[in-house]
Each structure stands twice: as C-alpha cells, then as structure tokens.
C-alpha cells in the first residue's frame, strides 16, 4: 500500500513521521559531554575518552577532576552543569547527590590504598610492609595525604592509619604518625602528591594502587586488614571512623571504614543525556571501559552493580543489561 501511495505522489504526513522515528533514534550522539570525576580516575578516563570520541566523533568529552567530595559539591551546592559524576567512594553519591541531583548509583570498580614513594625517597631501600609505620615516624621523613574534607583518598588514608594501630595492637600509633605529618603536607588533590613525590619534595604519600601503577611509582603493599581493599574485611574496617565536613557550613558527618568502591551516576537534567547514556554504556562494557580499568591496575566489577531492583529500573534501558542487583 505504501508503494501505491508513493507512486501516486501521496505520502501521508503521519506515515512520513512514523517511518522517520527509527532513523532519528539511530542518530549518533553529538555535542559536549561533561564528566566530573575523582582524580584517581583521570588516567583511565583519558584513555576511555579517546576511544569514545573515536567511536562518536561528534562528541567532545570535557572532564574535570578533583576530590570526589569536592566535585559532587560543585554539582549539589555550586550548581555546576554536569552529565556524569564518577566518584572514588560511591557513598559520596548517596550522601551528596541523591535524591536531589541523581537517582542511581552504579558501583563499577574497587581499589586499595598503598604507601607510594620513589627511588629518591629517604629509606627507599629499607621500607617494607613490616616497618613502614616506624619509618613514617622518623623526623627527617616527609609524608602526606590528600584533604579528607575534599577527597575520599584523604579520609581513607587516616582510616588506614587507624586500622594499622588496631591490627598491630600498638596503642597510640595513629597519633604518633600524625604528629610527624605537618598540616602543610595535607594537599587538596591526591594528584598534587604524585608531583611532590616525583620532584623529591615529599618522600611518601598515600594513594590508590591504580594511581601508583599508572604513574610508575614504587609502593608498599599493606595487609588486607589495613588496605581497605578486601570487602571480606568490612567488619574490621568499620572500626575506623573519620569526621569530615557536612553538606551545610558548620556541619560534620562521620565516614566509617569500608572497602574501596567506586560509583558513577547520571546527573538529573544532564545537558547532554544522550551522550551521557552512550558513555556510561561504554564505561560499563566489560570489553570497553571496564577492560581499560583492569589493564591500568584497578579491578572492575563485572558486571557493575546496583543495590536494588528499583534502582536498576530507574536506569535507561540501554544500561539495565550491564548491571546486576547486588548489595
């Protein structure tokens, strides 16, 4: 019948629209895609960006990196436009962005903390898993970590020190270690610590293992009771608690130790939702973004996870098959 209508020069507007819908749906995403991300994801996301833009050349990925808490607050408090937020601590999304700025929280990777150094660091030829707490107390050693109020790696660094005290049963170890870490050695971004290590201005710094691998740093691997990298140790990790600033000025909240888990979310009113959904599909693909993470020293969750069936149903249809429901 359609053929007869065409032959007669009669093509109903409604039919023309109906036939055009599939073609519109197949249109590739385009425009700017704004991603806010944890600094520890900068290197793998740079690789993902190149691959994604090669697949979708009309998309320009624009990334802004920093401490996860800071980046989330730029959205929730600063009103900064963003399409995607990827956090080094998935609970930052729960506490800062849901429900006002986001509805879903996809857990996609894990990590662990390590003590990084270089060949130029004092006692580099001596430090090991057994003696690192003693070396960090030496007066001539310069060490630091990122800001706990802005960066999950910062409060996790303090948790590691608390857990070391409990695991080794050295009363007062936490305070002794902090006594040899001046406030000036607490930096807003973990990325700054990498630069200080490489320049020789700092001897040791706390980072994620993936960051150490990506930047070619030496590092001390810690026992699973301490490194926050084993979910089976979560009951032990819960003993560590760090107070950080809350959502409102003058308020505080307590971060409780648990295994390192990264989360990513799609922001409400994302300026480029189509491109955001396409990027998340690539990020969560075991042969795409998750493979890149694995190759760069950061174990991914395959498949990625959401905590409830209800949350999975809130995801775009294109993403639901890429996640499983798991507490």
Buried (B, 14 or more C-beta within 10 A) or exposed (E): EEEEEEEEEEEEEEEEEEEEEEEEEEEEBBEEBBBBBBBBBBBBBBBBBEEBBEEBEEBBBEBEBBBBBBBBBBBBEEEBBBBBBBBBBBBBBBBBBBEEBBBBBBBBBBBBBBBBBBEEBBBBEEBEEEEBBBBBBEEEBBBBBBBBBBBBBBBBBBBBBBBBBBBBEBEEBBEBBEEBBEEEBBBBBBBBBBEBBBEEEBBBBBBBBBBBBBBEBBBBBBBBBBBBBBEEBEEBBEBBEBEBBBEEEEEEEEBBBBBBBBBBBBBBEBBBBBBBBBBBBBBBBEEBBBBBBBEBBBBBBBBBBBBEEEBBEBBBEEBEEBBEEEE
